[in-house]
Amino acid sequence: MSSDPQEFDTDSEPTACAYTDYTKSGRSPDELPATGEGATGLERRVWDALYDIEDPEMPISIVDLGLIYGVECETPEKSRDDSNAAGASVTVIMTLTYTGCPARKMLTEEIVNDVAAVEGVEDADLELVWNPPWSIEMVTEQGKDDLREFGLSI
């Protein structure tokens, strides 16, 4: 065994975890939190379903927690505002507070199931992204109030 310490290149960029996909969401942190403001029709119903889902560890909506980065709705008519849309494909773009979240599977399954149950949705999918990384700045004002009520100081 060598007694020489291993040399590290301190000028190199940090490397990502091999098991984590660092797909970018396509949004800058300035565009977050995404809240569904202005959404109508099918997209509005999807956002409403997401607001009803709470973080498994705290009584706060996953939207208000800043985990949802976007909702993409595609209908056969290519209309997001068609309130009678049927056969739509919906993708929820989201992150988690950290990559090792123990509730990851439970939460992502709940999201897909609840979105799939929205009237007009035929196919629901979820894209988990890590960039931009989640931060406390992504929590909405309502979310911050909910966290304070839960006993956290923000």
Order of alpha helices (4+ residues) and beta strands (2+ residues): alpha-beta-beta-alpha-beta-alpha
